[in-house]
Amino acid sequence: MTHQPSFSQAEFAAKKKITRREKFLTRMEAVIPWARLLAVIESFYPKGERGRPPIGLERMLRVYFLQQWYCLADEALEDALYDSQALRGFARIDLAAEGVPDATTLLKFRRLLETHGLCQGLFAAINAAASRDFALQRHDAGAA
């Protein structure tokens, strides 16, 4: 089933200028080894056997990266996700279908990563992937 875009999504898609934020997020989307990072975290993430079902792991990881890249507190990130179509697009949040994770959920996810010592490994993997991507682009530019 195809989901019809909202008015704000359609308006956002029709705009002519691509912002620096959108360029950065598009680059990160391509560079980050998502499957590898998710596999590392998956064993620590709640399975939803009790209480509310958890928000999807990939969405929470994407939101966590946004928080770190843009230096946002939990409440500020929650607000930014409601305000910015670019951030919602990266986090794969469709407000017509689901809400933004609340500040407490964001805090608990961050603490989960910190408690299990996963933060450094995540960013080391991203930096390695970005470095390889940058080296390939420099090589391609030099060959041209």
C-alpha positions as CSV (number, residue, x, y, z in Angstrom):
1,M,0.0,0.0,0.0
2,T,1.4,3.4,-1.0
3,H,1.2,6.1,1.6
4,Q,0.0,9.5,0.3
5,P,2.4,12.4,1.3
6,S,1.1,15.1,3.5
7,F,0.8,18.7,2.3
8,S,4.0,19.6,4.2
9,Q,5.9,16.7,2.7
10,A,4.7,17.6,-0.8
11,E,5.7,21.2,-0.3
12,F,9.1,20.2,1.1
13,A,9.7,17.9,-1.9
14,A,8.8,20.6,-4.4
15,K,11.2,23.3,-3.0
16,K,14.1,24.1,-5.2
17,K,17.0,24.7,-2.9
18,I,18.8,21.8,-1.1
19,T,20.1,23.0,2.2
20,R,23.4,22.2,3.7
21,R,21.6,20.1,6.4
22,E,19.9,18.0,3.7
23,K,23.2,17.5,1.8
24,F,24.9,16.4,5.1
25,L,22.1,14.0,6.0
26,T,22.0,12.6,2.5
27,R,25.8,11.9,2.7
28,M,25.4,10.3,6.1
29,E,22.6,8.2,4.9
30,A,24.9,6.8,2.2
31,V,28.1,6.5,4.2
32,I,26.9,5.0,7.5
33,P,27.0,1.1,7.6
34,W,23.5,0.8,9.0
35,A,23.2,-3.0,9.0
36,R,26.5,-3.4,10.8
37,L,25.7,-0.8,13.5
38,L,22.2,-2.2,14.1
39,A,23.6,-5.7,14.5
40,V,25.9,-4.5,17.2
41,I,23.1,-2.8,19.2
42,E,20.3,-5.3,18.6
43,S,21.2,-7.7,21.4
44,F,21.0,-4.9,23.9
45,Y,17.8,-3.3,22.7
46,P,14.5,-4.2,24.4
47,K,12.4,-6.8,22.6
48,G,9.0,-5.4,23.8
49,E,8.0,-8.4,25.9
50,R,6.6,-6.2,28.6
51,G,4.9,-2.8,28.5
52,R,4.7,-0.6,25.5
53,P,6.3,-1.9,22.3
54,P,9.6,-0.2,21.7
55,I,10.2,2.2,18.9
56,G,12.2,0.6,16.0
57,L,15.9,0.3,16.7
58,E,16.9,1.9,13.4
59,R,14.7,4.9,14.0
60,M,16.2,5.4,17.5
61,L,19.7,5.1,16.2
62,R,19.0,7.7,13.5
63,V,17.5,10.0,16.1
64,Y,20.5,9.5,18.4
65,F,22.9,10.5,15.6
66,L,20.9,13.6,14.9
67,Q,21.1,14.5,18.6
68,Q,24.9,14.1,18.6
69,W,25.5,15.9,15.3
70,Y,23.4,18.9,16.1
71,C,24.2,19.0,19.9
72,L,20.6,18.9,21.0
73,A,19.3,18.1,24.4
74,D,16.5,15.5,24.6
75,E,13.7,18.1,24.7
76,A,15.3,20.2,22.0
77,L,15.7,17.2,19.7
78,E,12.0,16.3,20.2
79,D,11.0,19.8,19.2
80,A,13.5,19.9,16.3
81,L,12.0,16.6,14.9
82,Y,8.5,18.2,14.9
83,D,9.9,21.4,13.3
84,S,12.2,20.0,10.6
85,Q,11.1,17.9,7.6
86,A,14.8,17.2,6.8
87,L,15.4,15.7,10.3
88,R,12.2,13.7,10.2
89,G,13.1,12.4,6.7
90,F,16.5,11.2,7.9
91,A,14.9,9.6,11.0
92,R,12.2,8.1,8.8
93,I,9.4,9.6,10.9
94,D,6.0,10.2,9.2
95,L,3.9,12.3,11.5
96,A,0.7,11.1,9.8
97,A,1.5,7.6,10.9
98,E,3.5,7.9,14.1
99,G,4.7,10.5,16.6
100,V,8.2,11.6,17.4
101,P,10.0,9.8,20.3
102,D,9.5,11.8,23.5
103,A,12.4,13.2,25.5
104,T,12.3,10.3,28.1
105,T,12.5,7.7,25.4
106,L,15.5,9.5,23.8
107,L,17.2,9.7,27.3
108,K,16.7,5.9,27.9
109,F,18.1,5.0,24.5
110,R,21.2,7.2,25.0
111,R,21.7,5.6,28.5
112,L,21.4,2.2,27.0
113,L,24.2,2.9,24.5
114,E,26.3,4.5,27.2
115,T,25.7,1.7,29.8
116,H,26.9,-0.9,27.3
117,G,29.9,1.2,26.0
118,L,28.5,1.3,22.5
119,C,28.9,5.1,21.7
120,Q,32.6,5.1,20.9
121,G,32.3,2.1,18.6
122,L,29.4,3.6,16.7
123,F,31.2,6.8,16.0
124,A,34.5,5.0,15.2
125,A,32.6,3.0,12.6
126,I,31.0,6.1,11.1
127,N,34.3,8.0,11.0
128,A,36.0,5.0,9.3
129,A,33.3,4.7,6.7
130,A,33.3,8.5,6.1
131,S,37.1,8.5,5.7
132,R,37.0,5.7,3.1
133,D,34.2,7.6,1.3
134,F,36.3,10.8,1.4
135,A,39.4,9.0,0.1
136,L,37.4,7.5,-2.8
137,Q,36.0,10.9,-3.7
138,R,39.5,12.5,-3.7
139,H,40.9,9.6,-5.8
140,D,38.0,10.0,-8.3
141,A,38.5,13.8,-8.4
142,G,42.3,13.3,-9.0
143,A,41.7,10.9,-11.8
144,A,39.4,13.2,-13.6
